[in-house]
Amino acid sequence: MRIAVDAMGGDFAPLEIVAGAVQAANLLPAVERIFLIGNQAAIESELRRHGTISPKIELRHASETVGMDESPALAIRRKRDNSISRAVDMVKAGAADAALSAGNTGAMVVAATLKLRTLQGVSRPAIATVMPTQDRPVLLLDAGANAMCDAGLLLQFALMGSIYSHEVLGQAKPVVGLLSIGGEETKGNDTTLGAFPLLKAADEKGLIVFRGNVEGHDIFRGETDVIVCDGFTGNVVLKTSESASRAISYWMKREFTASLPRKAGALLLRGAFASLKRRMDPDLYGGAPLLGVNGVCIISHGASRAKSIYHAIRVASEAVGHQVNDRMVNAIGKASTIL
């Protein structure tokens, strides 16, 4: 299990990226090698902070970095020696089993799509984001790779998401929902109206378990394992959920410290708050897999800290170990008669 990590991507690179990689090298026995890719001098400087370094960690120099505000396609084309491309190149060459970056999301999507190509039968890859719910995590895709989608793409997303949920997230029979503006089959736009019968047909063929349309208020109920939508909608849902989570945390802290009696009550509930914080912690899910490319690519949040990077490396190793890509090709092949 060899993971190529873009050490220069993200708001806190390379400090947090290196720290997370060091943790993963020490704590994940299944990971045989972690390649830290980027400015070698900067990476070595961070590694020295950690004293004795695991022999699992190797450095690969890349002279360029893709900025968060750069055009993904232009950056990948013009900056040939950027750390994102070099990580993906290692997967393409068979030198690494997975690539990981907390840098420019669009650049990661472009590099993976151009260099690795999509799996047989897959039209476009999708970013699959894991979100916490009442009882179990839900996989939302697409979370930003494709702003515009047709019905056929949503069917592919459902198939890929269902397999990932089963293999990596451990759901025995993942339940798939189509994100729309109403539960009725007749509700939605042209894309969701077209996708509904395709998902229903996939259910009848035993390829997925389709519950029908789901609305925004269904996302966190824990009754659906995979929710499919276009990348524009998915990204709005994701960013809104992140913002709401931070706002609720801030409001709770402010209200529970507003007076002495409230502070006393908060102390009594400290255990419950700690449990709630762990359940809602997005760092535990590490990063979002880019499903549908001919390789394993994990996209982490730009604000990722060491804990998140550690879990992203764990997620990458699990995706490789479960051979999800082979299963996705098989499922999409079986669904070809539906389109």
KOLTITI-894724 format. One record per residue: x, y, z of N, C-alpha, C in turn; residue number from 0. Coordinates in pm, whole numbers, plus 50000, padded with zeros to 5 digits. Layout:
((X, Y, Z), (X, Y, Z), (X, Y, Z), NUM);
...
This chain:
((50085, 49881, 50000), (50000, 50000, 50000), (50088, 50123, 50000), 0);
((50092, 50193, 49887), (50179, 50309, 49872), (50094, 50432, 49837), 1);
((50107, 50536, 49917), (50024, 50655, 49900), (50111, 50775, 49864), 2);
((50078, 50841, 49753), (50149, 50962, 49710), (50072, 51083, 49761), 3);
((50136, 51166, 49843), (50070, 51278, 49909), (50128, 51410, 49858), 4);
((50041, 51497, 49811), (50079, 51633, 49774), (50105, 51710, 49904), 5);
((50232, 51732, 49934), (50268, 51795, 50062), (50251, 51946, 50061), 6);
((50226, 52004, 49943), (50220, 52150, 49931), (50079, 52203, 49917), 7);
((49979, 52116, 49912), (49842, 52159, 49891), (49766, 52183, 50020), 8);
((49689, 52291, 50027), (49609, 52319, 50145), (49652, 52445, 50215), 9);
((49566, 52494, 50302), (49592, 52619, 50373), (49707, 52609, 50473), 10);
((49735, 52487, 50521), (49836, 52471, 50626), (49949, 52378, 50581), 11);
((49974, 52379, 50452), (50085, 52299, 50397), (50216, 52378, 50406), 12);
((50329, 52308, 50422), (50338, 52163, 50439), (50329, 52116, 50584), 13);
((50315, 52208, 50680), (50321, 52173, 50822), (50222, 52062, 50857), 14);
((50093, 52083, 50831), (49991, 51987, 50873), (49992, 51862, 50786), 15);
((50027, 51877, 50659), (50031, 51761, 50570), (50140, 51664, 50616), 16);
((50257, 51719, 50646), (50367, 51636, 50692), (50333, 51570, 50825), 17);
((50274, 51647, 50917), (50239, 51591, 51048), (50141, 51476, 51034), 18);
((50042, 51490, 50948), (49945, 51383, 50926), (50009, 51260, 50863), 19);
((50102, 51283, 50771), (50171, 51172, 50707), (50257, 51096, 50807), 20);
((50321, 51169, 50896), (50403, 51105, 51000), (50316, 51018, 51090), 21);
((50200, 51069, 51129), (50107, 50990, 51211), (50064, 50864, 51138), 22);
((50032, 50877, 51010), (49986, 50762, 50932), (50097, 50658, 50919), 23);
((50220, 50704, 50898), (50332, 50611, 50885), (50353, 50532, 51014), 24);
((50328, 50596, 51126), (50350, 50531, 51256), (50233, 50443, 51300), 25);
((50111, 50477, 51255), (49993, 50413, 51312), (49915, 50322, 51216), 26);
((49947, 50327, 51088), (49873, 50246, 50990), (49963, 50137, 50934), 27);
((49957, 50017, 50990), (50047, 49911, 50944), (50024, 49868, 50800), 28);
((49903, 49887, 50748), (49876, 49846, 50610), (49946, 49935, 50509), 29);
((49982, 50057, 50549), (50049, 50150, 50459), (50198, 50123, 50460), 30);
((50250, 50080, 50347), (50390, 50043, 50337), (50481, 50162, 50306), 31);
((50428, 50258, 50232), (50511, 50370, 50190), (50424, 50494, 50172), 32);
((50476, 50609, 50218), (50411, 50738, 50195), (50511, 50828, 50126), 33);
((50476, 50871, 50005), (50561, 50962, 49930), (50512, 51105, 49952), 34);
((50596, 51189, 50010), (50564, 51330, 50028), (50622, 51407, 49909), 35);
((50533, 51471, 49834), (50574, 51534, 49708), (50561, 51685, 49718), 36);
((50668, 51755, 49683), (50667, 51900, 49686), (50807, 51956, 49702), 37);
((50815, 52076, 49754), (50944, 52141, 49776), (51023, 52062, 49881), 38);
((51132, 52001, 49838), (51204, 51909, 49926), (51259, 51978, 50050), 39);
((51315, 52098, 50033), (51371, 52170, 50148), (51263, 52201, 50252), 40);
((51145, 52244, 50205), (51036, 52278, 50297), (50985, 52153, 50369), 41);
((50975, 52042, 50298), (50928, 51918, 50359), (51029, 51867, 50461), 42);
((51156, 51870, 50425), (51260, 51824, 50518), (51261, 51908, 50645), 43);
((51236, 52038, 50631), (51232, 52126, 50747), (51120, 52084, 50842), 44);
((51005, 52050, 50787), (50893, 52005, 50871), (50920, 51869, 50932), 45);
((50983, 51781, 50858), (51013, 51648, 50910), (51108, 51653, 51030), 46);
((51198, 51750, 51029), (51292, 51762, 51140), (51222, 51794, 51272), 47);
((51103, 51853, 51264), (51026, 51882, 51385), (50984, 51754, 51457), 48);
((50975, 51644, 51382), (50922, 51521, 51437), (51031, 51424, 51483), 49);
((51155, 51465, 51479), (51263, 51379, 51527), (51285, 51260, 51437), 50);
((51287, 51141, 51495), (51310, 51019, 51417), (51191, 50993, 51326), 51);
((51218, 50979, 51198), (51112, 50962, 51099), (51105, 50817, 51054), 52);
((50983, 50769, 51037), (50960, 50633, 50991), (51025, 50611, 50855), 53);
((51088, 50496, 50835), (51146, 50465, 50704), (51040, 50449, 50595), 54);
((50913, 50448, 50635), (50805, 50440, 50536), (50793, 50568, 50453), 55);
((50845, 50679, 50504), (50827, 50808, 50437), (50943, 50834, 50341), 56);
((50908, 50870, 50218), (51006, 50908, 50117), (50967, 51042, 50056), 57);
((51065, 51116, 50013), (51041, 51247, 49953), (51058, 51241, 49802), 58);
((50974, 51318, 49734), (50986, 51335, 49589), (50974, 51485, 49561), 59);
((51077, 51542, 49503), (51078, 51687, 49482), (50988, 51726, 49365), 60);
((50912, 51832, 49383), (50834, 51896, 49277), (50858, 52046, 49290), 61);
((50895, 52109, 49182), (50938, 52249, 49188), (50824, 52349, 49184), 62);
((50701, 52302, 49153), (50589, 52395, 49137), (50470, 52352, 49223), 63);
((50385, 52451, 49253), (50263, 52428, 49331), (50145, 52495, 49261), 64);
((50030, 52431, 49265), (49909, 52490, 49209), (49838, 52568, 49320), 65);
((49819, 52697, 49300), (49752, 52780, 49398), (49603, 52753, 49402), 66);
((49541, 52785, 49514), (49398, 52760, 49531), (49313, 52845, 49438), 67);
((49366, 52959, 49394), (49289, 53049, 49310), (49325, 53038, 49162), 68);
((49408, 52943, 49126), (49448, 52927, 48987), (49346, 52848, 48907), 69);
((49343, 52873, 48776), (49258, 52795, 48687), (49313, 52652, 48681), 70);
((49232, 52552, 48718), (49283, 52414, 48723), (49342, 52366, 48591), 71);
((49269, 52384, 48482), (49317, 52333, 48354), (49446, 52402, 48310), 72);
((49451, 52534, 48326), (49572, 52608, 48286), (49691, 52569, 48373), 73);
((49668, 52555, 48502), (49778, 52521, 48594), (49835, 52383, 48563), 74);
((49748, 52286, 48539), (49796, 52150, 48510), (49871, 52147, 48377), 75);
((49826, 52227, 48281), (49891, 52227, 48150), (50024, 52302, 48150), 76);
((50030, 52414, 48222), (50149, 52499, 48218), (50253, 52463, 48324), 77);
((50206, 52419, 48440), (50300, 52383, 48548), (50318, 52232, 48549), 78);
((50408, 52185, 48465), (50424, 52041, 48447), (50484, 51972, 48570), 79);
((50556, 52048, 48651), (50623, 51988, 48768), (50554, 52026, 48898), 80);
((50421, 52037, 48895), (50348, 52071, 49018), (50325, 51945, 49103), 81);
((50307, 51966, 49231), (50299, 51853, 49326), (50174, 51768, 49307), 82);
((50064, 51826, 49262), (49943, 51747, 49238), (49965, 51651, 49121), 83);
((50017, 51704, 49011), (50041, 51621, 48894), (50141, 51511, 48922), 84);
((50243, 51542, 48999), (50346, 51441, 49030), (50287, 51327, 49114), 85);
((50195, 51361, 49205), (50131, 51256, 49284), (50047, 51165, 49195), 86);
((49970, 51225, 49104), (49888, 51146, 49012), (49976, 51068, 48915), 87);
((50086, 51126, 48871), (50179, 51056, 48782), (50232, 50927, 48845), 88);
((50254, 50930, 48975), (50304, 50811, 49043), (50201, 50699, 49039), 89);
((50073, 50734, 49050), (49967, 50634, 49039), (49961, 50580, 48897), 90);
((49970, 50668, 48800), (49967, 50626, 48660), (50081, 50531, 48628), 91);
((50199, 50558, 48683), (50317, 50476, 48655), (50320, 50348, 48736), 92);
((50228, 50333, 48831), (50227, 50215, 48915), (50322, 50223, 49032), 93);
((50382, 50340, 49055), (50474, 50358, 49167), (50401, 50383, 49298), 94);
((50274, 50424, 49288), (50189, 50446, 49406), (50052, 50388, 49378), 95);
((49982, 50350, 49485), (49848, 50292, 49470), (49737, 50396, 49481), 96);
((49769, 50512, 49537), (49668, 50617, 49554), (49737, 50751, 49564), 97);
((49665, 50857, 49523), (49714, 50994, 49533), (49621, 51074, 49623), 98);
((49678, 51168, 49697), (49602, 51247, 49793), (49647, 51392, 49788), 99);
((49549, 51484, 49789), (49582, 51627, 49792), (49475, 51704, 49866), 100);
((49521, 51806, 49943), (49429, 51900, 50007), (49437, 52034, 49934), 101);
((49495, 52033, 49816), (49512, 52155, 49739), (49393, 52188, 49651), 102);
((49420, 52249, 49539), (49318, 52293, 49445), (49235, 52174, 49397), 103);
((49106, 52170, 49436), (49021, 52057, 49403), (49007, 52038, 49253), 104);
((48984, 52147, 49182), (48968, 52139, 49038), (49092, 52084, 48970), 105);
((49208, 52124, 49019), (49334, 52075, 48960), (49349, 51925, 48982), 106);
((49307, 51877, 49099), (49313, 51733, 49126), (49219, 51657, 49033), 107);
((49100, 51711, 49011), (49004, 51647, 48921), (49058, 51644, 48778), 108);
((49112, 51757, 48733), (49166, 51766, 48598), (49285, 51671, 48580), 109);
((49379, 51674, 48674), (49497, 51588, 48664), (49459, 51441, 48663), 110);
((49369, 51402, 48751), (49328, 51261, 48759), (49254, 51218, 48633), 111);
((49168, 51305, 48582), (49089, 51269, 48463), (49177, 51260, 48339), 112);
((49268, 51356, 48322), (49354, 51357, 48204), (49460, 51247, 48208), 113);
((49518, 51226, 48323), (49631, 51134, 48333), (49588, 50989, 48355), 114);
((49486, 50967, 48436), (49444, 50831, 48467), (49329, 50785, 48378), 115);
((49256, 50879, 48323), (49135, 50851, 48245), (49027, 50794, 48336), 116);
((48907, 50785, 48281), (48796, 50731, 48360), (48788, 50580, 48344), 117);
((48721, 50517, 48439), (48700, 50373, 48431), (48614, 50339, 48310), 118);
((48625, 50217, 48264), (48545, 50172, 48150), (48396, 50192, 48179), 119);
((48329, 50264, 48090), (48186, 50288, 48105), (48150, 50412, 48182), 120);
((48249, 50476, 48249), (48223, 50596, 48328), (48242, 50720, 48241), 121);
((48141, 50805, 48237), (48149, 50927, 48155), (48233, 51034, 48223), 122);
((48207, 51059, 48351), (48281, 51160, 48428), (48295, 51114, 48572), 123);
((48406, 51150, 48635), (48423, 51115, 48776), (48338, 51204, 48866), 124);
((48318, 51161, 48988), (48239, 51237, 49085), (48311, 51243, 49218), 125);
((48301, 51357, 49287), (48356, 51371, 49421), (48251, 51320, 49520), 126);
((48289, 51221, 49599), (48197, 51160, 49695), (48235, 51202, 49836), 127);
((48150, 51279, 49900), (48178, 51332, 50034), (48098, 51257, 50140), 128);
((48166, 51215, 50246), (48100, 51147, 50357), (48055, 51251, 50459), 129);
((47929, 51244, 50499), (47874, 51337, 50596), (47810, 51260, 50711), 130);
((47824, 51308, 50835), (47765, 51238, 50951), (47614, 51258, 50955), 131);
((47543, 51155, 51003), (47399, 51165, 51024), (47367, 51111, 51164), 132);
((47239, 51093, 51194), (47198, 51046, 51326), (47258, 50911, 51361), 133);
((47258, 50819, 51265), (47299, 50682, 51296), (47420, 50634, 51218), 134);
((47434, 50677, 51094), (47543, 50627, 51010), (47577, 50734, 50907), 135);
((47696, 50727, 50850), (47735, 50830, 50753), (47659, 50818, 50622), 136);
((47640, 50931, 50555), (47577, 50931, 50423), (47681, 50979, 50322), 137);
((47680, 50919, 50205), (47773, 50954, 50098), (47699, 51043, 49998), 138);
((47748, 51166, 49982), (47686, 51261, 49890), (47775, 51276, 49767), 139);
((47717, 51254, 49647), (47791, 51273, 49524), (47695, 51308, 49410), 140);
((47737, 51401, 49330), (47866, 51464, 49315), (47873, 51588, 49405), 141);
((47989, 51612, 49466), (48004, 51726, 49555), (48084, 51839, 49493), 142);
((48095, 51840, 49360), (48160, 51955, 49300), (48239, 51933, 49173), 143);
((48252, 51811, 49125), (48332, 51787, 49005), (48258, 51825, 48878), 144);
((48125, 51811, 48878), (48045, 51835, 48757), (47927, 51925, 48789), 145);
((47937, 52051, 48752), (47829, 52144, 48781), (47702, 52109, 48706), 146);
((47718, 52057, 48585), (47604, 52020, 48502), (47608, 51869, 48480), 147);
((47496, 51803, 48503), (47488, 51657, 48485), (47360, 51621, 48409), 148);
((47366, 51506, 48341), (47243, 51453, 48282), (47198, 51332, 48363), 149);
((47086, 51275, 48325), (47028, 51164, 48402), (47121, 51043, 48405), 150);
((47188, 51017, 48292), (47278, 50903, 48287), (47393, 50914, 48384), 151);
((47444, 51035, 48403), (47552, 51056, 48500), (47505, 51026, 48641), 152);
((47384, 51068, 48674), (47332, 51042, 48808), (47317, 50892, 48833), 153);
((47283, 50816, 48730), (47277, 50671, 48744), (47416, 50616, 48774), 154);
((47516, 50663, 48702), (47653, 50618, 48727), (47698, 50655, 48868), 155);
((47664, 50775, 48912), (47699, 50817, 49048), (47636, 50723, 49152), 156);
((47511, 50686, 49128), (47440, 50598, 49222), (47508, 50462, 49230), 157);
((47548, 50409, 49117), (47615, 50278, 49114), (47749, 50284, 49186), 158);
((47828, 50386, 49154), (47961, 50398, 49216), (47949, 50426, 49365), 159);
((47857, 50514, 49402), (47839, 50548, 49542), (47791, 50430, 49624), 160);
((47702, 50348, 49568), (47651, 50232, 49638), (47763, 50132, 49666), 161);
((47850, 50111, 49568), (47961, 50018, 49587), (48059, 50071, 49691), 162);
((48089, 50200, 49685), (48182, 50258, 49783), (48123, 50250, 49924), 163);
((47995, 50278, 49937), (47930, 50272, 50068), (47935, 50131, 50124), 164);
((47915, 50033, 50038), (47917, 49894, 50084), (48058, 49850, 50120), 165);
((48154, 49876, 50031), (48289, 49822, 50048), (48370, 49896, 50154), 166);
((48363, 50028, 50155), (48449, 50108, 50242), (48378, 50154, 50369), 167);
((48250, 50194, 50356), (48177, 50243, 50473), (48103, 50133, 50548), 168);
((48100, 50014, 50489), (48048, 49898, 50561), (47898, 49883, 50566), 169);
((47824, 49948, 50474), (47679, 49933, 50472), (47641, 49807, 50394), 170);
((47568, 49717, 50458), (47536, 49588, 50396), (47457, 49606, 50266), 171);
((47352, 49686, 50270), (47270, 49713, 50152), (47244, 49863, 50146), 172);
((47336, 49939, 50089), (47322, 50086, 50087), (47193, 50129, 50020), 173);
((47125, 50223, 50085), (47001, 50279, 50032), (47035, 50407, 49958), 174);
((46990, 50417, 49833), (47021, 50530, 49746), (46901, 50623, 49735), 175);
((46926, 50753, 49747), (46822, 50852, 49728), (46862, 50954, 49622), 176);
((46764, 51006, 49551), (46786, 51108, 49449), (46745, 51243, 49507), 177);
((46840, 51334, 49521), (46810, 51464, 49583), (46722, 51548, 49491), 178);
((46607, 51591, 49544), (46513, 51667, 49464), (46437, 51764, 49554), 179);
((46333, 51826, 49498), (46257, 51926, 49574), (46126, 51870, 49626), 180);
((46108, 51740, 49614), (45988, 51676, 49665), (46003, 51526, 49660), 181);
((45928, 51456, 49743), (45939, 51312, 49748), (45870, 51240, 49634), 182);
((45778, 51309, 49568), (45703, 51245, 49460), (45788, 51228, 49335), 183);
((45761, 51124, 49259), (45834, 51095, 49137), (45823, 51207, 49035), 184);
((45716, 51283, 49040), (45692, 51389, 48942), (45757, 51522, 48980), 185);
((45823, 51529, 49095), (45887, 51653, 49140), (46032, 51659, 49093), 186);
((46079, 51781, 49060), (46219, 51800, 49024), (46238, 51873, 48894), 187);
((46364, 51883, 48850), (46394, 51944, 48721), (46409, 51835, 48615), 188);
((46448, 51874, 48494), (46457, 51777, 48385), (46556, 51664, 48416), 189);
((46665, 51699, 48484), (46767, 51598, 48514), (46715, 51495, 48614), 190);
((46656, 51542, 48724), (46607, 51446, 48824), (46488, 51367, 48772), 191);
((46403, 51432, 48692), (46288, 51361, 48634), (46337, 51250, 48541), 192);
((46447, 51276, 48470), (46502, 51174, 48382), (46577, 51066, 48456), 193);
((46636, 51103, 48569), (46715, 51006, 48646), (46629, 50908, 48723), 194);
((46512, 50953, 48767), (46427, 50869, 48852), (46399, 50732, 48789), 195);
((46349, 50725, 48664), (46321, 50592, 48606), (46447, 50508, 48586), 196);
((46561, 50573, 48563), (46686, 50497, 48547), (46727, 50432, 48678), 197);
((46717, 50507, 48787), (46751, 50453, 48919), (46652, 50343, 48959), 198);
((46526, 50363, 48924), (46424, 50263, 48952), (46453, 50134, 48877), 199);
((46496, 50147, 48751), (46530, 50030, 48671), (46653, 49958, 48727), 200);
((46750, 50035, 48776), (46868, 49975, 48838), (46831, 49899, 48964), 201);
((46734, 49951, 49038), (46683, 49881, 49156), (46618, 49748, 49116), 202);
((46539, 49750, 49010), (46470, 49630, 48964), (46567, 49523, 48916), 203);
((46684, 49567, 48867), (46787, 49472, 48823), (46876, 49426, 48938), 204);
((46850, 49477, 49059), (46927, 49438, 49175), (47063, 49504, 49185), 205);
((47083, 49614, 49112), (47213, 49681, 49114), (47224, 49781, 49229), 206);
((47113, 49840, 49270), (47110, 49933, 49383), (46980, 49911, 49460), 207);
((46972, 49971, 49578), (46846, 49977, 49653), (46802, 50123, 49649), 208);
((46700, 50153, 49570), (46657, 50290, 49545), (46531, 50321, 49625), 209);
((46539, 50425, 49710), (46422, 50462, 49791), (46338, 50570, 49728), 210);
((46387, 50631, 49619), (46313, 50737, 49554), (46376, 50872, 49581), 211);
((46297, 50976, 49562), (46346, 51112, 49586), (46365, 51138, 49736), 212);
((46468, 51216, 49767), (46487, 51265, 49904), (46503, 51416, 49897), 213);
((46465, 51483, 50005), (46477, 51628, 50012), (46589, 51667, 50107), 214);
((46614, 51797, 50116), (46721, 51845, 50201), (46708, 51801, 50345), 215);
((46584, 51796, 50397), (46565, 51760, 50537), (46587, 51610, 50562), 216);
((46602, 51531, 50454), (46627, 51388, 50469), (46775, 51355, 50485), 217);
((46863, 51449, 50451), (47006, 51420, 50443), (47062, 51367, 50574), 218);
((47024, 51430, 50686), (47086, 51396, 50814), (47000, 51305, 50901), 219);
((46896, 51246, 50845), (46809, 51158, 50922), (46870, 51019, 50943), 220);
((46966, 50982, 50862), (47028, 50851, 50876), (46948, 50739, 50814), 221);
((46858, 50770, 50721), (46776, 50669, 50656), (46824, 50638, 50515), 222);
((46919, 50717, 50466), (46971, 50701, 50331), (47123, 50694, 50338), 223);
((47183, 50602, 50263), (47328, 50583, 50267), (47401, 50657, 50155), 224);
((47334, 50673, 50041), (47395, 50739, 49925), (47293, 50837, 49868), 225);
((47334, 50962, 49851), (47248, 51063, 49791), (47317, 51119, 49667), 226);
((47248, 51114, 49553), (47308, 51159, 49427), (47243, 51289, 49381), 227);
((47326, 51373, 49320), (47281, 51502, 49266), (47390, 51555, 49175), 228);
((47363, 51666, 49107), (47467, 51728, 49025), (47568, 51797, 49116), 229);
((47686, 51825, 49061), (47794, 51881, 49142), (47767, 52020, 49193), 230);
((47689, 52100, 49123), (47655, 52234, 49168), (47572, 52225, 49297), 231);
((47466, 52145, 49291), (47380, 52128, 49408), (47457, 52065, 49523), 232);
((47534, 51961, 49494), (47608, 51891, 49598), (47706, 51980, 49670), 233);
((47775, 52066, 49595), (47872, 52155, 49658), (47804, 52258, 49746), 234);
((47688, 52308, 49703), (47612, 52403, 49785), (47566, 52335, 49914), 235);
((47517, 52212, 49903), (47474, 52137, 50022), (47591, 52119, 50118), 236);
((47706, 52080, 50064), (47823, 52055, 50147), (47868, 52180, 50219), 237);
((47884, 52291, 50145), (47933, 52414, 50206), (47832, 52472, 50305), 238);
((47704, 52460, 50274), (47601, 52508, 50366), (47602, 52426, 50496), 239);
((47618, 52295, 50483), (47623, 52208, 50601), (47743, 52240, 50689), 240);
((47858, 52263, 50626), (47979, 52298, 50701), (47959, 52429, 50776), 241);
((47899, 52527, 50709), (47876, 52657, 50770), (47778, 52646, 50885), 242);
((47671, 52569, 50867), (47571, 52552, 50972), (47633, 52484, 51095), 243);
((47719, 52387, 51071), (47784, 52317, 51182), (47870, 52411, 51265), 244);
((47947, 52495, 51196), (48031, 52592, 51267), (47947, 52694, 51342), 245);
((47837, 52738, 51281), (47750, 52837, 51344), (47685, 52780, 51470), 246);
((47637, 52656, 51463), (47574, 52593, 51579), (47675, 52577, 51692), 247);
((47796, 52538, 51657), (47901, 52523, 51759), (47930, 52656, 51828), 248);
((47935, 52763, 51749), (47961, 52896, 51804), (47845, 52941, 51894), 249);
((47722, 52921, 51848), (47605, 52963, 51926), (47597, 52887, 52059), 250);
((47624, 52757, 52053), (47619, 52678, 52176), (47723, 52726, 52276), 251);
((47842, 52751, 52228), (47949, 52796, 52317), (47914, 52932, 52379), 252);
((47859, 53021, 52298), (47823, 53153, 52348), (47712, 53146, 52451), 253);
((47608, 53068, 52423), (47494, 53061, 52513), (47527, 52989, 52644), 254);
((47609, 52886, 52636), (47640, 52810, 52757), (47744, 52878, 52845), 255);
((47803, 52986, 52798), (47899, 53060, 52880), (47848, 53200, 52912), 256);
((47718, 53224, 52888), (47661, 53357, 52907), (47642, 53394, 53054), 257);
((47633, 53295, 53141), (47613, 53323, 53284), (47673, 53209, 53366), 258);
((47689, 53236, 53496), (47748, 53135, 53584), (47662, 53008, 53593), 259);
((47530, 53018, 53610), (47448, 52897, 53613), (47459, 52814, 53485), 260);
((47466, 52884, 53372), (47478, 52811, 53246), (47614, 52741, 53237), 261);
((47719, 52807, 53286), (47851, 52745, 53286), (47850, 52619, 53372), 262);
((47781, 52625, 53485), (47771, 52508, 53573), (47698, 52394, 53502), 263);
((47589, 52429, 53433), (47516, 52328, 53358), (47599, 52268, 53247), 264);
((47680, 52353, 53181), (47765, 52305, 53073), (47869, 52206, 53124), 265);
((47918, 52228, 53247), (48015, 52135, 53305), (47952, 51997, 53325), 266);
((47827, 51996, 53368), (47758, 51869, 53388), (47737, 51796, 53255), 267);
((47724, 51872, 53148), (47699, 51812, 53016), (47826, 51798, 52932), 268);
((47940, 51816, 52998), (48066, 51814, 52923), (48087, 51684, 52846), 269);
((48053, 51572, 52907), (48068, 51442, 52841), (47981, 51430, 52718), 270);
((47858, 51478, 52730), (47765, 51473, 52616), (47814, 51561, 52501), 271);
((47867, 51680, 52537), (47919, 51769, 52433), (48039, 51708, 52362), 272);
((48125, 51641, 52439), (48243, 51578, 52380), (48201, 51467, 52284), 273);
((48101, 51389, 52323), (48050, 51282, 52237), (47990, 51339, 52109), 274);
((47914, 51447, 52123), (47852, 51512, 52008), (47959, 51566, 51913), 275);
((48064, 51625, 51969), (48171, 51681, 51888), (48240, 51572, 51808), 276);
((48262, 51456, 51871), (48327, 51344, 51800), (48237, 51294, 51686), 277);
((48108, 51287, 51711), (48016, 51237, 51608), (48011, 51330, 51487), 278);
((48025, 51461, 51511), (48014, 51559, 51403), (48150, 51595, 51342), 279);
((48258, 51533, 51390), (48392, 51571, 51347), (48418, 51528, 51202), 280);
((48428, 51623, 51107), (48452, 51586, 50967), (48592, 51530, 50944), 281);
((48686, 51560, 51034), (48822, 51510, 51016), (48829, 51358, 51018), 282);
((48733, 51293, 51085), (48735, 51147, 51094), (48714, 51081, 50958), 283);
((48654, 51155, 50864), (48629, 51100, 50731), (48742, 51132, 50634), 284);
((48835, 51218, 50675), (48960, 51239, 50602), (48948, 51315, 50473), 285);
((48887, 51258, 50375), (48881, 51324, 50245), (48775, 51258, 50159), 286);
((48751, 51318, 50044), (48648, 51269, 49953), (48714, 51195, 49837), 287);
((48675, 51069, 49814), (48730, 50997, 49699), (48676, 51053, 49568), 288);
((48759, 51057, 49468), (48716, 51094, 49334), (48681, 50964, 49263), 289);
((48553, 50929, 49265), (48509, 50801, 49211), (48495, 50808, 49059), 290);
((48542, 50702, 48994), (48525, 50692, 48849), (48651, 50707, 48769), 291);
((48765, 50740, 48833), (48891, 50747, 48760), (48965, 50615, 48775), 292);
((49055, 50589, 48682), (49126, 50462, 48679), (49243, 50463, 48779), 293);
((49208, 50472, 48904), (49304, 50480, 49012), (49231, 50531, 49135), 294);
((49303, 50541, 49246), (49242, 50591, 49369), (49296, 50731, 49397), 295);
((49207, 50830, 49403), (49245, 50968, 49430), (49156, 51021, 49541), 296);
((49217, 51081, 49641), (49144, 51136, 49755), (49166, 51286, 49760), 297);
((49055, 51361, 49770), (49059, 51507, 49777), (49022, 51550, 49918), 298);
((49117, 51611, 49988), (49092, 51658, 50124), (49055, 51805, 50125), 299);
((48993, 51847, 50233), (48952, 51987, 50249), (49074, 52077, 50252), 300);
((49062, 52195, 50194), (49174, 52289, 50193), (49221, 52330, 50331), 301);
((49131, 52323, 50430), (49166, 52362, 50567), (49207, 52241, 50651), 302);
((49244, 52130, 50586), (49278, 52008, 50658), (49397, 52027, 50752), 303);
((49379, 51973, 50873), (49488, 51966, 50970), (49544, 51823, 50969), 304);
((49641, 51798, 51056), (49710, 51669, 51057), (49613, 51552, 51077), 305);
((49516, 51568, 51164), (49420, 51461, 51192), (49344, 51422, 51066), 306);
((49302, 51522, 50991), (49228, 51495, 50868), (49316, 51425, 50765), 307);
((49441, 51467, 50753), (49532, 51405, 50657), (49559, 51260, 50695), 308);
((49576, 51235, 50824), (49594, 51098, 50871), (49477, 51010, 50826), 309);
((49354, 51057, 50849), (49237, 50978, 50812), (49220, 50970, 50660), 310);
((49265, 51071, 50587), (49258, 51065, 50441), (49349, 50955, 50388), 311);
((49466, 50942, 50448), (49558, 50834, 50409), (49496, 50699, 50443), 312);
((49430, 50691, 50558), (49360, 50568, 50595), (49251, 50533, 50494), 313);
((49172, 50634, 50455), (49065, 50613, 50357), (49122, 50567, 50224), 314);
((49233, 50627, 50182), (49297, 50587, 50056), (49339, 50441, 50060), 315);
((49398, 50400, 50172), (49443, 50261, 50182), (49325, 50165, 50181), 316);
((49214, 50203, 50243), (49095, 50117, 50245), (49035, 50105, 50105), 317);
((49032, 50215, 50032), (48976, 50212, 49897), (49059, 50121, 49807), 318);
((49191, 50126, 49822), (49277, 50039, 49744), (49254, 49893, 49782), 319);
((49249, 49867, 49912), (49234, 49731, 49961), (49105, 49664, 49920), 320);
((48999, 49742, 49907), (48868, 49684, 49872), (48845, 49673, 49722), 321);
((48940, 49720, 49642), (48931, 49709, 49496), (48797, 49760, 49443), 322);
((48760, 49880, 49489), (48629, 49934, 49452), (48617, 49961, 49302), 323);
((48728, 49994, 49237), (48719, 50027, 49094), (48676, 49908, 49011), 324);
((48727, 49790, 49039), (48687, 49670, 48965), (48538, 49645, 48980), 325);
((48487, 49666, 49099), (48345, 49642, 49124), (48258, 49748, 49055), 326);
((48309, 49870, 49047), (48234, 49975, 48978), (48224, 49947, 48828), 327);
((48332, 49904, 48767), (48331, 49870, 48624), (48229, 49760, 48598), 328);
((48227, 49660, 48685), (48134, 49549, 48669), (47989, 49596, 48679), 329);
((47960, 49681, 48778), (47822, 49728, 48798), (47776, 49816, 48682), 330);
((47863, 49905, 48636), (47825, 49994, 48527), (47807, 49917, 48399), 331);
((47884, 49810, 48381), (47865, 49725, 48265), (47727, 49658, 48266), 332);
((47684, 49613, 48384), (47554, 49549, 48396), (47439, 49650, 48375), 333);
((47468, 49777, 48401), (47364, 49880, 48387), (47359, 49940, 48247), 334);
((47444, 49896, 48159), (47452, 49958, 48025), (47322, 49944, 47946), 335);
((47245, 49840, 47974), (47119, 49821, 47901), (47010, 49917, 47948), 336);
((47030, 49980, 48063), (46928, 50071, 48114), (46930, 50204, 48038), 337);
((47049, 50250, 48000), (47063, 50381, 47935), (47010, 50379, 47791), 338);
